[in-house]
Amino acid sequence: MGLVKAAAIGRTLRSRALRWCCVGGAVSFALTACASYQSLPLETHVHLKHKLSELAHSGVRIDQPLSVYDVAVLAVENNPDLLAVRTQRGVARAQVLEAGLLPNPSISASYMFLLNPTSAAGVIFDMVSATVTQDIQKTITMKGRLRAAQSAALQVDATVLWEEWQLIGKARLLVFDIVQGEKLRHVMVEYRDVLQSRFDRGRKALSDGNTTLATVAPDLAAVGETRKAVFDLDRDQETRRHDLNALLGLAPEVVLPLKTQLQVLQIDSKAVLRALDDLADRRPDLIALQLGYRSQDEKFRGAIVGQFPALTFGPSYSRDTSDVRSFGPQLTMDLPIFDRNQGNVAIEKSTRAQLRAEFNARLSAAHSEVLASLATQRLIARQLDEERAELPVLKGFAGQAEDAMKAGNIDERAYVDLVSANYAKQQAVLTLEQLLLEQEVAIATLIGAGMPRASMPTEAAYEELGQ
């Protein structure tokens, strides 16, 4: 072959190769999705709210003291952790979108250049072949994968709702503790002032030589113990206020105005027991576990289908160097000799059994928690009734003691003892009231009293996710 002819053949081959590359590149670009990248830098500075008006507060009057309901609404709308948890919904719905997409068909093509033509006429036929195939197994299992992803997305919704329930319970509990703590502090400060007044008189009498140090020492110890109790309560109150501010995304120095009259939750034991019958269909964490079980059941079903050999099918076209052309179907199938997907089947089956056991355990624990809280509530209620019954008697004794001391019928020690008994009883009543409120908050959270409504998703919810 001469140099001129060889050069001509080389130019022809390069021209054809360039043309095929351009065509392939154009087709690939046309079929590619038009997603674009946008930078999303992290915020490295904390942006706490320093005013109530900076919070999202739709439907809440922030220009007046807040009720328990108001604080719960503000917490659900502004809690930073809850806002972060809600972003999981976007990830779950993206996974639903991915599961509902058919697998892309595969295309393979080859172009073989004829380098040593022997045709007398000088005609050159290059070898061409092209094949388009589709993964049949992934197409068949797409519905199961979509159903599993939909159940997982609805599970995320239920999990987020359970986080809201728990957040509302924390907000209620903090409000009750803060308000009851202020009432308890008022009683403790009054008691401290009584003891301080007696100690001041004893110290003056000691300096005048009218009493002994042994007589004054118990008063000094009582004042010290009461002052320490007030200081401890003040620290607890400060911690509670900071915790409440953190729930709302407020800076620690913001003072949250709260109503002193609490909206006490009325917990009826019979209604609570009736609520246990359908607790699994109403409590978000139990609903989330059921949806997780559904998702895993679909994965197990997909693993069963995956036992069948992987199969691809599609049309194939070829032309050889003698210009003989052929067209027909092409089938590719794995031979299930070593791997019959038995490993994945065992994993998915065991995982499903694990989720089933976890749901049964959580359901049993939920019932036990409710029953235990009811028993504790009844015990505290009985104790509170007994303490309240004795309170008027001690209040009457304290009032009579003051009149008797002024009349000189009893000494100051007897007066202080009677007054101390009255204050101790008031503190006991307030402490039991706080414990009772905490139990009512716990029961309300466990059964969903006053919480956002939760229920098992219907088929319409699945269809809405599939759109």
Secondary structure, DSSP 8 states (H G I E B T S, - for coil): --HHHHHHHHHHHHHHHHHHHHHHHHHHHHHS------------S---B-SGGGS--TT--TTS-B-HHHHHHHHHHH-HHHHHHHTHHHHHHHHHHHHTS----EEEEEEE--SS---TT-----EEEEEEEEEHHHHHTHHHHHHHHHHHHHHHHHHHHHHHHHHHHHHHHHHHHHHHHHHHHHHHHHHHHHHHHHHHHHHHHHHHTSS-HHHHHHHHHHHHHHHHHHHHHHHHHHHHHHHHHHHHTB-TT----B-SS-------HHHHHHHTTTGGGT-HHHHHHHHHHHHHHHHHHHHHHTTS--EEEEEEEEE-TT--EEEEEEEEE---SS--SHHHHHHHHHHHHHHHHHHHHHHHHHHHHHHHHHHHHHHHHHHHHHHHHHHHHHHHHHHHHHHHHHTTSS-HHHHHHHHHHHHHHHHHHHHHHHHHHHHHHHHHHHHTTTS-------HHHHHHHH-
